[in-house]
Amino acid sequence: MNVYETDKIRNVVLLGHGGAGKTTLTEAMAFVSGITKRMGKVTDGNTISDFDKEETKRQFSISTSLIPIEWEGYKMNVLDTPGYFDFVGEAEEAVAAADAAVIVINGKAGVEVGTEKAWELCEKNRLPVMFFVTGMDDDHASFKNIMLVLNEKFGRKVAPFYVPMRENEKFVGYVNLVKMKGRRFVGETSEFEECEIPDYLEHHVSVSYDSLIEAVAETSEEFMERYFEGDTFTYEEISEALRTHVMDGEIVPVLMGSGINAQGARMLLYCISKYFPSPLQRSVYGKDLSNGEIVPVEYDSSKYMSAKVFKTLVDPFIGKYSLIKVCTGSLKPDTTIYNVNKETEEKLSKLYVLRGKEAIEVSELKAGDIGAVAKINNISTGDTIALKGAQVVYDRPEVSVPYTSMAYKAVNKGDEDKIATALAKLMDEDLTLKSVIDSENRQTLLYGIGDQQLEDAVS
């Protein structure tokens, strides 16, 4: 895999309700970018993201997967997170490493509790957001109704960028509202050709375009005055306003498509590259060890190397990997790294990017990029690694406090040590799992967010 400069990197987390279609959308993005030759299916257990045996058995995501996608000169680090609330810690860790978020909505189910929780998580972490409505090939999917609910819940800054074209109960294309051009799919593929905007969509397109222009107008007093005077904006003005104000969260685009047929994935990749910020437009916060103050740190490849560990992956087949985001400088193999939290040094041999369960060796990671280091046992989630002499410790990911518990005991005597070792690995991976000794009742408790998570841990 190529080495990418900071301005060509996009770190994007996929959030949303369980079953909304995040993993299928990730497959679609991988497919249209050429990473895979055919799309995997959640039901078949052959997706890039859901490689764990529990995920293939249960047919939903349990842990966050990193899928780096190379597309037209950009590297997009896509973090595919679980939607079920029991595994919220996974989403919280991924958000700590992301610079922007795509909230996926099931076109048939509409805006759900998980949609609202994802929005709250993005607001808390000040992430720019796009919505992607998937399942537009379903007869019961209603883009119009979803737009009404999104505006009602999250305000007029939520604006459609595209409108679906449906003919004979089939999703056949879309209208690009920014360019006011029709796009018709070539058969049941993600390829499209330009077409006239159909007459039957005229009213819907007009209403949706007004909604988009209203969102643009609200970004400045000058635009608002022109809007009320009935003035029209040029394509260049609209495009520039969208580029600026999607990044600062003043405009929230709504895209749509069909994950199953990879339709809409191409325009999602385009919008991520054009409208979402690179790490250069973001900063990361840490504590200055010299005075104890919290300071913002710019992503800059010219400074000394420092990085934060935002997730630990322990897999019986691929071993232990620490997922890191490089904050300053660049990280290379065969570097001696210093763990600022634990004040220990260790030699890093190889450097990887993970694509699901596949570990790809890389020669360098620049500031803002995401990768992984392997077989360094003294590193935990939340640690800061750097060159010796570093003066900043980065914030740890904030995760939810577990409140559901179950008592456990070893079936066979003598297995206690094996269970303790296995639990230690699980707790290393998932910060919302906690093992607690209840001395009063003489039992050992395993705490988690919910029963589903605890059942998975037991399994």
C-alpha atoms as one frame of an Amber mdcrd trajectory, in Angstrom:
protein
   0.000   0.000   0.000   1.222   3.495  -0.874   2.346   6.072   1.700  -0.138
   8.979   1.825   0.449  12.576   2.819  -1.806  14.009   5.545  -3.927  16.092
   3.146  -4.868  12.950   1.169  -6.106  11.011   4.212  -9.734  10.777   5.362
 -10.549   8.989   8.629 -14.252   8.109   8.585 -16.329   6.172  11.107 -19.561
   4.444  10.026 -22.246   4.683  12.731 -25.923   3.822  12.941 -28.552   1.472
  14.335 -27.890  -2.276  14.315 -28.839  -3.784  10.949 -28.832  -0.414   9.146
 -26.368  -1.697   6.532 -22.966  -0.336   7.605 -21.015  -3.513   6.828 -22.761
  -3.946   3.453 -21.983  -0.310   2.603 -18.322  -0.917   3.532 -18.332  -3.912
   1.162 -19.816  -1.707  -1.571 -17.108   0.943  -1.087 -14.394  -1.734  -1.193
 -15.929  -3.203  -4.349 -16.254   0.028  -6.376 -12.725   1.074  -5.359 -11.359
  -2.205  -6.737 -10.180  -3.781  -3.456 -12.470  -6.778  -4.010 -13.678  -8.413
  -7.221 -17.069  -9.384  -5.797 -19.064  -8.192  -2.812 -19.338 -10.336   0.281
 -22.638 -10.705   2.149 -23.333 -10.578   5.894 -25.687 -13.574   5.514 -22.934
 -15.593   3.815 -20.354 -14.674   6.487 -17.770 -13.568   3.904 -17.536  -9.780
   4.386 -14.200  -8.041   4.966 -15.400  -6.429   8.212 -17.102  -9.322  10.007
 -14.299 -11.911  10.091 -14.628 -13.035  13.720 -16.376 -16.425  14.109 -18.910
 -14.917  16.552 -19.750 -12.218  13.982 -20.253 -14.739  11.169 -22.371 -16.915
  13.495 -24.566 -14.071  14.779 -24.571 -12.155  11.445 -23.869  -8.724  12.918
 -20.757  -6.734  13.845 -19.330  -7.160  17.344 -16.074  -5.234  17.054 -14.843
  -2.291  14.986 -13.045  -3.189  11.754 -10.602  -0.956   9.904 -10.914  -1.016
   6.110  -8.426   1.292   4.325  -9.707   2.169   0.840  -7.546   3.734  -1.874
  -9.607   5.800  -4.303  -8.496   8.410  -6.851  -5.367   9.463  -4.956  -6.986
   9.407  -1.502  -6.712   6.960   1.354  -9.923   6.530   3.310  -9.582   4.729
   6.622 -13.127   3.420   7.090 -13.974   2.316  10.637 -16.985  -0.020  10.468
 -18.560  -0.108  13.950 -21.229  -2.329  15.581 -24.680  -0.757  15.768 -26.043
  -2.660  18.759 -25.762  -0.664  21.977 -24.194  -3.575  23.882 -21.025  -2.910
  21.867 -21.082   0.890  22.169 -17.498   0.903  23.496 -16.308  -0.160  20.030
 -18.028   2.845  18.426 -16.657   5.203  21.098 -13.078   4.026  20.460 -13.517
   4.425  16.685 -14.953   7.947  17.068 -11.843   8.894  19.072  -9.731   8.140
  15.968 -12.082   9.518  13.291 -12.170  12.991  11.748 -15.708  12.635  10.335
 -18.699  10.285  10.446 -21.203   8.710   8.074 -24.426   7.791   9.884 -26.127
   4.968   7.978 -29.933   4.780   7.954 -32.004   1.824   6.771 -34.354   3.242
   4.096 -37.168   0.911   5.168 -36.804   1.250   8.983 -36.074   5.000   8.894
 -34.574   7.055  11.726 -34.118   4.759  14.755 -32.765   5.043  18.300 -29.292
   4.080  17.072 -29.415   6.964  14.564 -30.050   9.462  17.360 -27.348   7.939
  19.615 -24.868   8.138  16.716 -25.762  11.820  16.218 -25.244  12.531  19.939
 -21.838  10.791  19.835 -20.794  12.935  16.843 -22.036  16.141  18.519 -20.084
  15.285  21.675 -16.894  14.732  19.658 -17.573  17.626  17.227 -17.372  15.454
  14.135 -18.738  16.608  10.768 -21.489  14.237   9.636 -23.111  12.841   6.488
 -26.199  10.647   6.463 -26.384   7.756   4.007 -29.808   6.184   3.434 -29.307
   2.628   2.254 -31.721  -0.001   0.924 -33.220   2.296  -1.729 -33.913  -0.814
  -3.842 -36.565  -1.845  -1.264 -40.188  -1.101  -2.234 -40.929   0.228   1.259
 -37.942   2.607   1.430 -39.005   6.263   1.563 -36.265   8.870   1.127 -38.837
  11.681   1.320 -40.181  10.576   4.734 -36.669  10.091   6.130 -35.734  13.638
   5.060 -38.792  15.027   6.880 -37.859  13.178  10.099 -34.167  14.217   9.854
 -35.147  17.884   9.479 -37.575  17.597  12.374 -35.013  15.985  14.709 -31.748
  17.647  13.657 -32.764  20.914  11.977 -32.719  22.537   8.540 -28.944  22.190
   8.224 -29.602  18.570   7.198 -29.931  18.832   3.407 -30.310  16.305   0.563
 -27.486  16.185  -1.994 -29.252  13.567  -4.127 -32.811  12.450  -4.881 -33.578
   8.832  -5.883 -35.128   7.937  -9.252 -37.595   5.042  -9.044 -39.399   3.508
 -12.026 -41.614   0.396 -12.062 -40.857  -0.084  -8.353 -37.105  -0.189  -9.057
 -34.250   2.101  -7.993 -32.865   3.132 -11.391 -30.783   6.238 -10.666 -30.662
   9.583  -8.912 -30.629  13.342  -9.405 -27.495  15.229  -8.330 -29.020  18.363
  -6.754 -25.727  20.296  -6.620 -25.255  19.951 -10.384 -28.991  19.514 -11.179
 -28.199  16.523 -13.401 -29.829  13.120 -13.722 -27.816   9.907 -13.398 -29.196
   6.540 -14.560 -27.611   3.248 -13.497 -26.440   0.875 -16.219 -28.500  -2.212
 -15.338 -28.115  -3.418 -11.761 -24.579  -2.052 -11.447 -22.934   0.935  -9.769
 -21.995   2.377 -13.176 -24.171   5.253 -14.397 -24.740   7.521 -17.388 -26.051
  11.084 -17.547 -29.752  11.540 -18.345 -32.503  14.149 -18.284 -34.302  14.716
 -14.979 -37.621  12.816 -15.331 -40.840  14.885 -15.383 -42.381  12.845 -12.548
 -39.578  14.020 -10.228 -39.903  17.718 -11.050 -41.801  18.702  -7.875 -39.706
  16.497  -5.548 -36.465  17.805  -7.060 -37.659  21.413  -6.750 -38.572  21.004
  -3.057 -35.309  19.173  -2.302 -33.226  21.763  -4.162 -34.895  24.546  -2.153
 -34.000  22.653   1.039 -30.349  22.453  -0.074 -30.217  26.153  -1.046 -31.823
  27.133   2.279 -29.078  25.246   4.140 -26.441  27.034   2.028 -28.114  30.432
   2.636 -28.021  29.966   6.407 -24.206  29.752   6.392 -23.693  33.530   5.951
 -25.596  36.820   6.288 -24.723  37.780   2.708 -26.169  34.531   1.334 -29.254
  34.886   3.548 -29.942  38.411   2.215 -29.545  37.240  -1.375 -31.792  34.239
  -0.675 -34.609  36.455   0.660 -34.200  38.812  -2.302 -34.813  35.866  -4.628
 -31.251  35.858  -6.001 -29.835  32.583  -7.385 -26.493  31.074  -6.397 -23.999
  29.829  -8.971 -22.765  26.227  -8.973 -19.326  27.475  -7.865 -20.834  29.379
  -4.901 -22.915  26.377  -3.827 -19.986  23.978  -4.184 -17.599  26.201  -2.206
 -20.161  26.817   0.557 -20.809  23.087   0.862 -17.096  22.278   0.993 -16.499
  24.831   3.766 -19.583  24.229   5.864 -19.852  20.438   5.738 -16.417  20.436
   7.371 -17.498  22.757  10.174 -20.810  20.940  10.707 -23.028  23.827   9.518
 -24.371  21.660   6.670 -25.117  17.929   6.975 -25.489  16.191   3.570 -27.886
  13.312   2.996 -26.859  10.723   0.403 -28.585   7.489  -0.553 -28.124   4.255
  -2.454 -28.364   0.495  -2.404 -25.583  -1.319  -0.580 -26.501  -4.699  -2.091
 -25.832  -3.450  -5.653 -23.070  -1.001  -4.601 -25.222   1.801  -6.025 -24.397
   5.119  -4.374 -21.045   3.925  -2.982 -19.143   5.757  -5.719 -20.780   9.102
  -4.926 -20.201   8.480  -1.196 -16.459   8.058  -1.841 -16.512  11.237  -3.938
 -18.297  13.212  -1.198 -15.937  11.897   1.505 -12.899  13.037  -0.514 -14.411
  16.428  -1.419 -16.392  17.521   1.634 -14.869  15.769   4.660 -11.753  17.224
   6.335  -8.290  15.741   6.195  -6.467  15.558   9.551  -4.840  18.897   8.595
  -8.180  20.589   9.309  -8.519  18.870  12.685  -6.487  18.804  15.887  -6.004
  16.313  18.706  -5.969  17.168  22.417  -3.406  16.050  24.964  -1.870  16.978
  28.308   1.401  18.901  28.325   3.562  17.060  30.874   5.637  20.170  31.642
   2.704  22.138  33.098  -0.296  19.763  33.170  -2.343  21.911  30.745  -4.617
  20.458  28.049  -3.310  21.619  24.667  -4.458  21.184  21.041  -1.885  19.501
  18.792  -1.923  19.966  15.010  -1.368  16.936  12.768   2.058  17.690  11.302
   4.451  15.222   9.647   7.458  17.552  10.110   7.461  17.309  13.934   8.759
  14.549  16.221   6.836  11.244  16.034   3.906  10.705  18.398   0.803   8.537
  18.143  -2.135   7.386  20.232  -3.378   3.807  20.659  -7.159   3.874  20.208
  -7.978   0.161  20.021  -6.508  -3.254  20.813  -7.304  -6.314  18.718  -6.569
  -9.775  20.135  -7.346 -12.567  17.702  -6.453 -16.262  18.183  -5.458 -16.515
  14.520  -3.751 -13.187  13.783  -2.412 -12.343  17.269  -2.430  -9.013  19.115
  -2.457  -5.731  17.220  -2.550  -2.223  18.643  -4.402   0.163  16.330  -2.765
   3.580  16.324  -3.355   7.014  14.856  -0.173   8.941  14.131  -0.565  12.490
  15.477   2.767  14.127  14.671   5.795  13.164  12.598   5.853   9.862  10.728
   6.222   6.324  12.020   8.510   3.806  10.312   9.462   0.164  10.984  12.555
  -0.624  13.067  11.944   2.386  15.313  12.497   2.403  19.070   9.251   3.740
  20.525   8.683   5.167  23.993   5.435   4.510  25.863   4.830   7.888  27.532
   2.179   6.520  29.935   4.193   3.542  31.168   7.650   5.120  30.704   9.006
   2.061  28.866  10.874   1.632  25.583  10.404  -1.081  22.988  11.691  -1.824
  19.498   9.047  -1.761  16.786   9.935  -4.225  14.011   7.126  -4.077  11.447
   4.336  -1.620  10.706   0.965  -2.608   9.272  -2.370  -1.395   8.049  -5.207
  -3.807   8.769  -7.906  -4.512   6.198 -10.305  -6.650   8.185  -8.217  -9.675
   9.213  -5.559  -9.013   6.560  -2.370  -7.339   7.824  -0.578  -5.380   5.074
   3.005  -4.273   5.730   3.737  -0.588   5.081   6.978   1.389   4.963   5.665
   4.511   6.717   2.615   6.165   8.260   2.397   9.957   8.060   0.661  12.239
  10.584  -3.099  11.646  10.578  -2.875   8.108   9.199  -4.120   4.968  10.939
  -2.214   1.690  11.156  -1.211  -1.065  13.558   1.765  -2.412  15.455   2.005
  -6.060  16.479   3.415  -8.159  19.309   4.199  -5.272  21.670   2.706  -6.541
  24.918   3.383  -3.443  26.979   0.969  -1.238  24.997  -2.696  -0.787  25.953
  -5.624   1.135  24.519  -5.277   4.803  25.447  -1.470   4.806  25.620   0.637
   7.445  23.882   3.716   6.241  22.010   6.406   8.623  20.795  10.119   9.214
  20.473  11.784   9.539  23.874  11.530  13.024  25.344   7.923  13.597  24.216
   6.070  16.082  26.404   2.436  15.330  25.461   0.085  12.520  26.546  -3.005
  12.237  24.345  -6.504  11.818  25.723  -7.749   8.265  26.204 -10.958   7.237
  24.376 -13.981   7.951  26.590 -16.067   4.789  26.864 -19.351   4.028  28.608
 -19.376   2.595  32.128 -20.585  -1.040  32.256 -23.635  -1.634  34.464 -24.905
  -5.159  33.635 -23.253  -8.097  35.389 -23.312 -11.854  35.657 -21.553 -14.158
  38.104 -19.273 -16.802  36.619 -17.270 -19.757  37.828 -15.023 -22.378  36.254
 -16.786 -25.625  35.319 -13.625 -27.632  35.938 -11.349 -27.061  38.892  -7.977
 -25.737  37.825  -9.422 -23.757  34.888  -9.486 -20.495  36.859  -6.085 -19.372
  35.554  -7.027 -20.117  31.930 -10.278 -18.158  32.312  -8.453 -15.238  33.954
  -5.943 -15.135  31.079  -8.712 -15.247  28.461 -10.722 -12.539  30.241  -7.639
 -10.318  30.469  -7.339 -10.494  26.652 -11.048  -9.742  26.211 -10.841  -6.760
  28.583  -7.758  -5.539  26.713  -9.864  -5.534  23.537 -13.097  -4.177  24.999
 -12.774  -1.453  27.641 -16.448  -1.840  28.619 -15.817  -5.359  30.011 -14.731
  -5.557  33.661 -14.046  -8.556  35.907 -14.772  -7.807  39.588 -14.309 -10.008
  42.675 -17.346  -9.719  44.969 -15.787 -10.735  48.292 -19.021 -10.338  50.283
 -20.892 -12.937  48.218 -17.731 -14.919  47.373 -18.243 -14.775  43.645 -16.603
 -13.289  40.575 -18.665 -10.925  38.418 -18.244  -9.976  34.770 -19.607  -6.491
  34.001 -20.618  -5.251  30.544 -23.044  -2.913  28.792 -25.690  -5.567  28.117
 -26.572  -9.261  28.082 -25.675  -9.731  24.411 -22.126  -8.510  25.040 -21.754
 -10.759  28.095 -23.058 -13.779  26.171 -20.519 -13.070  23.429 -17.722 -12.839
  26.038 -18.773 -16.160  27.585 -18.874 -17.763  24.130
